[in-house]
Amino acid sequence: MPTEFISLAFPNASTELSPLPSPSVDPDYLVRYARALDDYDFDYTLQPYDSGGFDPWTMGATIAAATKKLKVIIALRPNTVYPTVAAKALATLDQLSKGRAVVHFIAGGSDAEQAREGDFLDKAQRYERLEEYIRILRRAWESAEPFDWNGKHYQFKQHSNRVRPVNGTIPVSVGGSSDEAYRVGGALADIFGLWGEPLKETKDQIDKIYAAADKAGRPASDRPRIWVTFRPITAETDDLAWEKAHRTLDALKGNQAAGKSIIPLAATGTAPQNVGSQRLLEIAKRGEVQDRALWYPTVTATGARGASTALVGSYQTVADSILDYVDLGCELISIRGYDNLNDAIDYGRYVLPRVRAELARREGAVSKQEGEAAVSKQGGETTAIVDG
Ligand SMILES: Cc1cc2nc3c(=O)[nH]c(=O)nc-3n(C[C@H](O)[C@H](O)[C@H](O)COP(=O)(O)O)c2cc1C
């Protein structure tokens, strides 16, 4: 499978660096943002979920209508939509977008956040419910034959779904870093989403996800594809990028101190319940920079509330760092910056082409080697080499 790129598409000009007070959706801005991702050859955009935020379904449908290739990932917490309704909504979006719908599941990492929308299950129960939910979606997408469901969390009779996904099914992603996340995602997900950790820790997590997939009886050819998320801070040279990184950190801290951040200062002092954030904070204690360019002060400054590890460096350094993760087996690379739209355009102009050119070069080199091997085996002429 190819290496693909994900980014967020934001609905207004508010950023963590320059937060606007109570920003509402600016439809023109959202369309411009989405088209920029499409034009600069990003493959997906995530529409995230939080209890107080904009609705990802309507945003996703708007993005799909404004773009041609960009796939739309709807973040979904099972407590917010009944599974048969979600199955139809996703299949409808898939038809509207000609096969570009993807769903990203969030079991729910915080009891307090879940309680804001009436969900009082504990985390183990939330993952158990997620497992049942994914099975119902797949069943509903499979055929229009009526079926009953008599599970622990859902029971219904004779549901029949006439809205089929364009390609028979819709990619299902699961995000998280707990054992429950590995178990459910390893068994059922097409894609498994991680936050950016150092190479060694990322490899450990991939091994656990693959082990869970093996345990669930999936063949090696059907393991979840790995998605990894960063917040790159990049510029023409490494020095300029580091200056930008420190300006970014100052702005994050300044906005927090002034009470302008969406992550209040008080929240950064309390321990997060989700394992993904706990891991980031633990790794941050080891030092500011890990591996080639993975930077942690943005993690500590925001209490690891969300994807927060930066990759700092020139366009080439950031491209090389991304390639380190590709070499590890990560196929979906999510990058979004702090200066949202400007950073997305910079990545599109300077980072994506570098990563793709290197991957194409390697593929060419492999084809060339394969061609040479085939030719020497046949004792033929080297002009038969398949290479552009
Ligand atoms: C790539 C990725 C994207 C995520 N998107 C969201 C999101 O949009 N909304 C949200 O509440 N949590 C999001 N999360 C957080 C986790 O899914 C969440 O904390 C999980 O339910 C429990 O985490 P744990 O298994 O690590 O403890 C995301 C996580 C990852 C890795």
The ligand as an SDF file (V2000), in Angstrom:
LIG
                    3D

 31 33  0  0  0  0  0  0  0  0999 V2000
   -4.8080    9.7040   15.4930 C   0  0  0  0  0  0  0  0  0  0  0  0
   -5.7210    9.9330   16.6490 C   0  0  0  0  0  0  0  0  0  0  0  0
   -6.8320   10.7840   16.5130 C   0  0  0  0  0  0  0  0  0  0  0  0
   -7.6680   11.0260   17.5990 C   0  0  0  0  0  0  0  0  0  0  0  0
   -8.7640   11.8430   17.4450 N   0  0  0  0  0  0  0  0  0  0  0  0
   -9.5540   12.1110   18.5120 C   0  0  0  0  0  0  0  0  0  0  0  0
  -10.6940   12.9740   18.3990 C   0  0  0  0  0  0  0  0  0  0  0  0
  -11.0090   13.5150   17.3430 O   0  0  0  0  0  0  0  0  0  0  0  0
  -11.4430   13.1870   19.5100 N   0  0  0  0  0  0  0  0  0  0  0  0
  -11.1430   12.5940   20.7320 C   0  0  0  0  0  0  0  0  0  0  0  0
  -11.8630   12.8210   21.6820 O   0  0  0  0  0  0  0  0  0  0  0  0
  -10.0910   11.7770   20.8540 N   0  0  0  0  0  0  0  0  0  0  0  0
   -9.2900   11.5390   19.7940 C   0  0  0  0  0  0  0  0  0  0  0  0
   -8.2230   10.7040   19.9290 N   0  0  0  0  0  0  0  0  0  0  0  0
   -7.9010   10.1720   21.2800 C   0  0  0  0  0  0  0  0  0  0  0  0
   -8.1450    8.6950   21.5430 C   0  0  0  0  0  0  0  0  0  0  0  0
   -8.8300    8.0520   20.5360 O   0  0  0  0  0  0  0  0  0  0  0  0
   -8.7930    8.5000   22.8950 C   0  0  0  0  0  0  0  0  0  0  0  0
   -8.0980    9.1060   23.8790 O   0  0  0  0  0  0  0  0  0  0  0  0
   -9.0850    7.0400   23.1730 C   0  0  0  0  0  0  0  0  0  0  0  0
  -10.4660    6.9590   23.2630 O   0  0  0  0  0  0  0  0  0  0  0  0
   -8.5460    6.3850   24.4390 C   0  0  0  0  0  0  0  0  0  0  0  0
   -7.2270    6.3930   24.5000 O   0  0  0  0  0  0  0  0  0  0  0  0
   -6.3040    5.2480   25.0970 P   0  0  0  0  0  0  0  0  0  0  0  0
   -6.7740    3.9490   24.5580 O   0  0  0  0  0  0  0  0  0  0  0  0
   -4.9690    5.6910   24.6130 O   0  0  0  0  0  0  0  0  0  0  0  0
   -6.4110    5.3230   26.5940 O   0  0  0  0  0  0  0  0  0  0  0  0
   -7.3860   10.4270   18.8410 C   0  0  0  0  0  0  0  0  0  0  0  0
   -6.2940    9.5790   18.9600 C   0  0  0  0  0  0  0  0  0  0  0  0
   -5.4620    9.3330   17.9010 C   0  0  0  0  0  0  0  0  0  0  0  0
   -4.2870    8.4260   18.0970 C   0  0  0  0  0  0  0  0  0  0  0  0
  1  2  1  0
  2  3  1  0
  2 30  2  0
  3  4  2  0
  4  5  1  0
  4 28  1  0
  5  6  2  0
  6  7  1  0
  6 13  1  0
  7  8  2  0
  7  9  1  0
  9 10  1  0
 10 11  2  0
 10 12  1  0
 12 13  2  0
 13 14  1  0
 14 15  1  0
 14 28  1  0
 15 16  1  0
 16 17  1  0
 16 18  1  0
 18 19  1  0
 18 20  1  0
 20 21  1  0
 20 22  1  0
 22 23  1  0
 23 24  1  0
 24 25  2  0
 24 26  1  0
 24 27  1  0
 28 29  2  0
 29 30  1  0
 30 31  1  0
M  END
$$$$
